[in-house]
């Protein structure tokens, strides 16, 4: 194969991985995501054991979503005008600090010196700090991705980038559940901290990415430019809205600790397997998509994928068998991965270079925090109507959202990938 930077054959499944900068980016994202996903399982199960409250689980998501949404636009503005590697180092340092604090307050040796009532509030505040970091992380990595490979292989790059995230999302939760179950929370946080440290080392391997945007107007005008760009693009706004509302109502994953502990009775080890299974479905499908792209008629395929996601949520809520539940979590992850690839490719293709940070920030407000807001909705709904009815309600609402989106976007359904990049598609 030719040297880095040369054009790649259209059917080359490894096209994006032949670029050094992209490989460094994927490795960094994998390690950081592993630690982040492992932490999510550990914190979720610990909080539920501490409080025995589904609402408390939802509140964990809310604590992260509030800052992630509240300053997302500012995070995109900073990403557009800043050097990206330095920005990622600062973000990773903040996440490591939050993990160190949670490591300390959950240690058994700390228990006699810390009132039990303070543990959950401290953890909530550390999750809040993670939300602050996420508001900047998304726009920064979105820009690095865009400059690491040529535009013509964005679909292939999106598949590998998403696959690295999903593989980390398989191993991270599984490791979190198993290490927590067999060795305790202190050992689990030790592993998390090691992987966060590795991610910082990998960030140093990235080349500096200087800003391509120098603001000449006020910050408010710059931010409004990003919002205006998204809202004038019919495909972008509907894709973001579809994800926001489907995940908001279909956020059953937030209730997995309740299913693991109270309904399926499989403990923290089972919780790790359940979380990993959804990601296994996702990454298996993504690897298939490196060869068979879903971008032939992207909008049609997106609607089909989200419909499958909603149906999987409903079936999971009805299941009382651990292995059958794993199957529906697998299909949920598989359908979700198709929509992730399609949305990611559409967004990269339609966004100009000088606005990537701000458009990514708007995307984060819709999509990046929809999981956390959905977690809060799921926790609240489970408190009001019960765990299983809330999951069935959420899956049904997802199907309704897809139906409404289809009725509003019928003209986009037959379009090919090439056609969505033309003004006529808008």
N, C-alpha and C positions, 0 to 999 in steps of 0.2 A: 504494500500500500504506500502511497506517496507520502511526502513529509507533511508535518502539521501545517494547516492553513490551506492545503490544496483542496480543490473541490472533490466531493465524495460522490460515489455512485448513488443513484436514487434508491436502490434496493439495499444499501449497506445498513444493516441493523445496528452496527456499532459506529456509525458516522460521527455522532457527537463525542463519543469517548476517545476519538482519535485526536482531540484537541487538549493540550496540556492544561490550559486554564480551566476547562470544563471539568476535567478529572479532579483537579484540586478543589473546585467548588463542590462537586458531588461528594467527595470524601468528607469535607468539612460539614456539609449539611447532614450527612448520614450520622456522624458521631454526635453532633449537637442534638439532633432529633432523637437518637437513642436515649441520651440522658434525659431529655425533656419528657419523652413518653414514659420512660421508666418512673420518673418522678410523679407523673400524673397518676399512675396506678398506686404507687406507694402512698401518696398523700390522700387519694380518694378512699382507699381501704382503711387507712389509719383514722381519718376523720369520721368515717361511718362507725368504726369500732368505738371511737371515743364518744360519739354523740347518739348513735342509733337513730339518726334522722335523715330521711331522704331530702328534706329541705336543706340541711347542712351541706349535702353533696352539691345541690344546685347553687348554693351560695359560694362554693369554691369557684364555680364557673363564672359567677357574677363578679367576684373580686378581680378576676383576670380580665373580663370583658370590659369593665368600666374604663380603666386606663387605656386598654388597647384600642377602644373605639374613640374615647374622648380626645386623645392626642394623635390619632392615626394620621390626620391630614398634615399636622405639623411634622410628624415623622417622615412623611413622604417629601415634604418641602426640604427638610434637612438632608435627606438622602440624595436629592437631586443636586444640591449645591455643596456636598461634602465628599471627601475622599473615603471610599467605601471600606477599605481594609481597617483603617483606624476606627471607623464607626463600629464595625463588627467586634473589634477587640473590646471597646467600651461596653457594648451590649453584653458580650459573654462574661465580662468581669462582674456586671450587675447580677446576672443570673447565678453565677457562682457564689456571690455574696449571699443571695437569698437562700441557696441550697445549704450553705455553711450554717446559717442561722437555724434552718429547719433541722439539720443534722444535730445541732447542739441541743435544741429544746426537746427533741424526741429521744435523746439518750437516756437510758435507765438511770445512769449515774446523776443525771440532772433532776430526776423526779423529786427527790427530797428537798431540793432547793428552789423549785418552781411550782407555784400553785397550779393545780390541774386546770382551773378555770382560765388561766392565761395562755395555755398551749394553743388552743384553737384560734384565738384572736391573733397570736403572733404568726401562725401559719397563714392565716387569711391575709395578713399584711405582706408577708413574703410573696404570696401568690399575686398580690396587687403589684409588687415590684416587678415580677415576671411579666405582668401585663404591660407595664411601662416599657420594658425592654422589647417586647413583641411589637409594639407600635413602630419601632425603628428597624427591627430585624427584617420584617417582611419587605419593605421598600428597598432596603440595602441589598438583600440577596436577589431580589427581582432584577435589579439593575446589573449586578454582577453576572447573572445568568445571561442576560441579553447581550452582553459584550464578550462572552466567552466563546461563542460559536456564531457562524453566519446565519442569516435569517432563513435561508433555504432549508436548513436542517432543524429549525425550531421544533417541528412536530416530533422528530426523533429525540431531540434534547429534552423536550418536555416529558417524554415517556421515561427516559433514564433518570431524570431529576425526580420525577414523582415516584419512580420505582425505588430509588435510594431512600426516599422518605418513608415509603411503605415498608420496606425491608426493616428499617430501623424501628418502625411502628409494630413490626412483628416481634423482633428480638427484645426491644425495650420493655414493653408490657410483660412479656413472658419472663424476662429476667427479673423485673420488679416483683411480680407475684411469687416467683419461685424463691428468690433470695429472701424476700420478706417472710414467706411462709416457713422456710427451713432455717434461716439464720437470724431473722429479726430485722427491725427497721434501721438500726445503726449500720449493719453490714450493707443494707440496700442503699442508704445514702452515701456510704463510702464508695460504692461502685459508681454512683451518679457523679460524684465529685471527680473521680478519676477520668471519666469520659468527658466531662466539661473541660478539664485541664487539657486533654488531648485535642479537643476542638479549638482551643486557643492556640495551641502549637500549629495546627493545620491552617489556621487563619494567616499565620505568618508566611505560609507557603504561597498564598495568593499574591499576585502582583498588584501594586497599587492601582486603583481605578479612580482617576481624577474626575471631578465633576464636569458634565457637559452642559450644565445650566448655570448661568450667572444671572441672578435676579436683578432686573432693572426697574422693577416696580415694587410696591409694598407687598408684604407677606400675604395680606388678605387677598390682594388681586391675584397673586401667584397661586394661592390655594384655590380660589374660585375658578381659575383657568382649568385646573385638573377636574373639578366637579363638573364644569360645563362640558368638557370634552366627553366625559362618561355619559352624561345625561342626553347628549345629542346623538349618541350612538345607540340605536335601537337594540342591536345585538348584544352590546356590552351590558346595558342596563337590565335587559331581560334575563341575561345569563346570571348576573349577580343577584337579581331579585329571586330567581328560581332557586338558587342555592340557599340564599338567606332564609326563605320561608320554609323550604323543604327540610333543612337541617334544624331550623327553629322548632318545628313541630315533630320532626322525626328523630330527635336527639335521644333515642333510647339508650345509647352507649353510656350516658351519664348515670343511668340506673343499674348498670351491670353489677356494682357492688351489692345492691339489694337482691338482684337475681342470684348472684353467687352465694350470698350469705343466708338468705331467707327462703328463696323459692327453689332453687336447684340444689342448695346446700353442698357446694363444692369448695368453699373456703377461698383464701387468697390465691392458692395455687390454681384453682379452677378459674378464678378471675383473670389471672395472667394469661391462661390458655384461651379464654373467651376473647379477651382484647386482641391477642395475637392472631386468632383465627380470622377475624374481620380483616386484618391487615394482610394475612396470607392470601385471602381471596382477592384482595386488591393487587398485590404484587404479582400473583400468578397471571392475572388478567393483563396487567401492564406489560409483562414480559412477552405475552402473546401479541400485544399491540405493537411491540417493536418490529414485528414482521407484518402484521395485518392491522393497518391503521384504521381508526374509527372516523377519520376525517373525510371520507367520501362525500357524505351528506351530514355534516356535523350537527346541525340543529335538530334534524330528525333523530339522530342517534342519541343526542343529549336528552331529549324528551323521553325516549324509550328507556334510557339508563335510569333516570330519576324515577320513572314509574316502577321499574324493577326494585329500586331502593325502597320505595314506600311499601310495596308488597312484601318484601323481605322483613321489614320492621313489624308488620302486622302478624306474619307467620311466627316470628320470634316471640312476640308477646303471647301467642296462643300455645306455644310449646311448653311441655313440662318434662321433656326428656333432654338431658344434658347434651347428648350427641346430636339430636335433632336441632337443638338450639345452636350448636356449633355450625351445622350446615347452613342455617339461615343467616348466621353472622358472616359466614363465608360468602354467600351470595350478595349480602348487603355490601360487603367490601368490594366485591367484583363489580357490581353495578356502579358504585360510587367512584371507582377508579376510572371508569370510562368517562364519566362526567368531568372528573378532575382533568384528564388529558385534554378533552375538548375545550373546556373553559380556559385552561392555561394556554393552549395554542392560539385560540381566538384573541385572547388578551395581548399576548406577545406580538401577534401580527398587526393588530389594529392600533397599537400604542407607539407614538413617535418617541425617539430616543430622549429628547430633552424633557419629556413629561413622565418618564417611567416611574420615578419615585412617587409623584403625586397621584398618578392613576392607580398604582399599586396600593397606595394608602386608602383611596376610595374603595378599592377592592377589599382591603382588609376590614373596612367598616362593614361591608356587606357580608363577606365570606369568611375572612380570617377569624372573626369573633362570633360567627354564627354558631359554632360548636358550644362556646361557653354560654351564650345567651340561650341556646337550645337546652343546655344542661340546667340552667336556672328554671326554664319553663317546665322541663321534665320533672325536676324536683318539686316545684310548686304544684304541678298537676297531680303528681303521685301523692302528695300530701292531702290534696283536696278530694281526689276521686279513687285513689288506690293505685298501686304500681302497674298492674296489668292493664286496667282500663285506660290509664294515661298513655301507655305505649300503643294500644289499639287506636286511640283517638289521634295520636301523633301520626301514625302511619296513614290513617284515613285522610287526614288533612293534607299530607304530602301528595296523595293521589289527586285531591281536589285542586291543589296549587298547580300541578302539571296540566290538568284539564284547562284551567283558566289561562295558563301560559300558552297552550296550544291554540286556543281560540283567538288569542290576541296576536299571535305571531305566525299564522298559517303561511304567509308569504315567504318566511325564512326556511320553512321545512324542506323544500326541494333544492335549496342552494348548495353548490359544491364549495370546497375550500377556496378555490380560486375566485369564485363569485362573491364571497363574503368580504373580500378585500377591496371591492369596487364601491364607489359611491352609491350605485343602484341598490346595493344590499342594505344600505342604511335607510 
